[in-house]
Every structure is written in C-alpha cells, then in structure tokens.
Amino acid sequence: MTQAFDIIIVGAGMVGAALATGLGQQGIRVGLIDKAVPADFDAHASPDIRVSALSAGSERYLQSLGAWPALVAMRATPYRRLAVWDETPHPLSRLLPGSLTEVEFNAAQLGADHLGHIVENSVTQNALWQTAQAQPDVTLMTGQGLTSLEQSPDCARVTLEDGTELSAQLIVGADGAMSQVRTLAGIGVTRDQYQQQAMVISVRYLGPPEDITWQGFFPSGPRAFLPLHGAGDQHPDETWGSLVWYDSPARLAELKALSDAQLMAEIGKSFPDRLPHLTHIDAKASFPIARQHAKHYFLNRVVLAGDAAHTINPLAGQGVNLGFQDAQCLQGLLKEARRSGDDLANPRWLGQYEQQRRPANRRMMLAMDLFYHLFSNQIPPVHLARNLGLGAARALPFARNRVARYAMGLDEQLPGPVQQILHRLPGLNRI
Ligand SMILES: Cc1cc2nc3c(=O)[nH]c(=O)nc-3n(C[C@H](O)[C@H](O)[C@H](O)COP(=O)(O)OP(=O)(O)OC[C@H]3O[C@@H](n4cnc5c(N)ncnc54)[C@H](O)[C@@H]3O)c2cc1C
C-alpha cells in the first residue's frame, strides 16, 4: 500500500529537518526520510568533528521553528569577535597600515551581544529532529534511503530500500552535496573543485572558552580557529576547539599520517601565534571542497534545497546558513501555494523560489572567491587592487571590510561597486 503525503523530504540533515518543521507547523503533511539513524545527545561525549558557525539570521530562523532553546540547552558557543588577516609575506607588508592586513569585528561595536554561535552539526540536527517529530503532520522515517523516484502528471512516488512506497505532490531533495534525488530527477550541476582541501582537527586547549573565532590566510590556504564549550569535570581547566587547516591534498595527506604528538608539533609551527595552548588532539578528518551549483533548483515535481542545490567554499562558514535561507524561502512560498489551493509543485511557486534563491546563493559563492583573493594571494595588494579594477589601493580596505562582513553573514547586501568587482574575477561566469 502506498502512504500518501503532501511533501516528501529526502534528507533530514540540518536543512531538511528545518524545512520539515516549518512545513509541519503550517499543517502540511510531510514524510521526512534519512538513511542515517539518529544518535542521542551525550553531554559527556567529545564534540562532533563537524561544526558550523551559525549566523544571527540562522539563529532567528531556528528560534521561529522552536529549535533554538533545545540547541542551546545541549551546547552552543557564542563568539563576540571575529578576526581575519593576511599572513602572506610580500614586499609591501611592512609599509602597509594594519587595516590593510587585518579586519576584526566586535559585537559590541555593532550593538549586538554576539556575532554568531559555533555549534556541532549533530546538535543542530538533533534539536531540529525534536521539533520535526513534535509536529503531528511530520512522519520521520530513518535508516533507509531510496531505490527509485518516479514522476507523473499528478504525483511523485518514491520507493524506500525496504520496499515501502510513498507518494506526494512534491519531493524535496535535501540530501546533501552528492544528492541522489538530484541524480534521479536528472538535474545536472556545474562543479569546480578547489585546489585546496580542508582538514578539521578537534582539539582541547588550556583556559576558558575564547570569545573569538579567527582565520589567518597563508599562501597555501587559510588556518582557522573556532572555540567550543568547556571540557567539563574531567578536564576542568580545558576547553574544546576546532581547527581548520586548508592546504593541498598532498600536504593534508602527510599531516593525516602523523601521530597526534607530531601533528601537535606541526600545528605549533604552522598556526598563528595567537592559537591558545593545545593539550590534546581528539579527532581529525579532511573534506574535499568544491563550488557546485545545480543547473535547476526544480524540475517537474522535484525541488532542491541546501547542499543538494549548492556547495560553497567553507572558508567563511556560510554553507548551512544559505541552506536555512533556502528552507525559509521555500516554506513561505509553499504556504502561499497551499493558501491559493494550488498543486504544491506548481511552477509559479517553485519558479519564485529559484528566482529568489539562485542569485543570492550565487552572490555568496562569488563573494567567497573574492574574499579568498583579497586575503590570500602572493600579489602585492596594490597590484591586486589594480587587477580587480578597483583603480586605487585606498579602495582595498573598504572592499575587504565589506566583503568580509557579507561573507561572514554580518551584512545582508554587498555594495554595488563590490558586486562589479565580482564579475572581474576569472572563471566565475559559469556558475
Ligand atoms: C570543512 C567544512 C566546514 C564547514 N563549516 C561550515 C560553517 O562553519 N558554517 C556553515 O554554515 N556551513 C559550514 N559547512 C557547510 C555545511 O556543513 C553544509 O552546508 C551543511 O551540512 C549542509 O546541510 P544539508 O542539510 O543541506 O546537507 P547535509 O548536512 O549533507 O545533510 C544531508 C542529509 O541527507 C541524508 N542523506 C543523504 N543521502 C540520502 C539518501 N539517498 N536518502 C536518504 N537520506 C540521505 C544524510 O544522512 C544527511 O542527514 C562546512 C563544510 C565543510 C566541508
């Protein structure tokens, strides 16, 4: 027998679970599927190696879904300051004012209590699974993926690995960068693999939780520090943190092969001096990074959200923040579709979703590349400014500040002149 829903969401990651909660709150019947099985939160466990910097906008969205209190009750680390600087030695460095090589944002200067929170992905997902499951209209099915997806003029059907058949007006692919839904729907992507990969290292350091997250840009890639929560009774004077080391795949393979003691020594030599004193390495993992954009956000009865639609360079930590914006936008438009009595796959609404989200996601992809070029290059900044068509070196600190603010989710808009610069970057006209 086929189980019928209004919408089936494949992928109950952070984005899929948020969307399911929002749709469930609107009385839309949702089948939410994930091939993974949930793990209960354990307050004594080491942190998840995957962490994200959630912006103030994401915090507001998660508040509106009712997930924020549960998330904070598990663990989330606010950061009040954010610093980015250039570690590339070039002949002009000594002559330049600090504002050209370092940018620091402080919540107090912006009249805010904090700039964002560093949260383990499993904690965000756990909080959202709780809110999704609290909706009577949401049915969560875990532990299995799809074997097929078929579309007809009046509905879409999926079959799960145990043979269960489900039908709905609309299927949402929120199943991440390697989206099976995207493939089954026949939606292609444009993809550029970056030269660098990212290695994430879970560590403990001596001292209380820092209130700053920072990133130094080296010629081989950025090196970043993200503070986490205190390490608890077992290590009362220590705090968890996350390091991100971007480098060539060959260099990261070398680093991964080192013992923890050797890696600790290598971090000591390679990270900026302001890194707190490390006491322990808990885990390490590397991730390939790519800029990927789906050629369509919807096709017939399938629509994509989050990493299934787009992946960006994680250097400013905006991936899931964009995914939450997709979910919020789609949720609002589907509410309108339901109110108008329309089929939920009506292109009138899905077209508006693509019109709103594609340019916004593309802009952030471009800003990420500009951000990278502005902070990490071996060209003296004056030449770089000229190459980018800024005309005068004095425009550079302006551009860097504004681009960094936008890339970190502190500003919602890029100023016009900076948008023009984006189009001068090589190889970006394809996305
Ligand atoms: C090194 C690194 C650092 C990052 N740091 C940040 C950061 O600081 N801030 C930030 O905003 N973003 C960051 N990101 C990006 C962020 O992790 C992603 O954007 C985010 O996880 C995307 O969420 P999602 O729900 O779209 O997809 P995912 O998190 O990939 O979730 C997909 C879900 O779908 C399920 N699934 C997959 N296939 C199937 C299937 N066939 N059937 C059923 N279920 C399926 C999976 O089990 C999973 O639960 C970072 C990424 C990397 C690599």
The ligand as a Gaussian input file, in Angstrom:
#p B3LYP/6-31G(d) Opt

LIG

0 1
 C       35.146000      21.609000       6.440000
 C       33.754000      22.192000       6.393000
 C       33.414000      23.209000       7.275000
 C       32.143000      23.783000       7.227000
 N       31.852000      24.804000       8.084000
 C       30.662000      25.428000       7.994000
 C       30.333000      26.538000       8.843000
 O       31.116000      26.976000       9.705000
 N       29.111000      27.131000       8.686000
 C       28.218000      26.690000       7.753000
 O       27.131000      27.293000       7.615000
 N       28.486000      25.650000       6.947000
 C       29.671000      25.007000       7.041000
 N       29.955000      23.957000       6.214000
 C       28.939000      23.511000       5.257000
 C       27.821000      22.719000       5.949000
 O       28.368000      21.604000       6.632000
 C       26.820000      22.258000       4.906000
 O       26.419000      23.364000       4.133000
 C       25.596000      21.647000       5.569000
 O       25.937000      20.463000       6.252000
 C       24.523000      21.340000       4.529000
 O       23.372000      20.849000       5.189000
 P       22.335000      19.957000       4.392000
 O       21.269000      19.617000       5.392000
 O       21.951000      20.633000       3.120000
 O       23.124000      18.649000       3.936000
 P       23.863000      17.556000       4.822000
 O       24.373000      18.120000       6.090000
 O       24.837000      16.900000       3.898000
 O       22.689000      16.523000       5.188000
 C       22.161000      15.624000       4.229000
 C       21.319000      14.569000       4.956000
 O       20.749000      13.711000       3.950000
 C       20.926000      12.360000       4.309000
 N       21.001000      11.607000       3.053000
 C       21.960000      11.668000       2.114000
 N       21.645000      10.878000       1.071000
 C       20.447000      10.317000       1.364000
 C       19.594000       9.407000       0.660000
 N       19.914000       8.930000      -0.547000
 N       18.447000       9.016000       1.245000
 C       18.096000       9.496000       2.483000
 N       18.875000      10.350000       3.174000
 C       20.028000      10.767000       2.613000
 C       22.210000      12.326000       5.131000
 O       22.235000      11.213000       6.033000
 C       22.132000      13.672000       5.888000
 O       21.438000      13.537000       7.115000
 C       31.201000      23.341000       6.272000
 C       31.535000      22.300000       5.395000
 C       32.803000      21.739000       5.446000
 C       33.169000      20.630000       4.483000

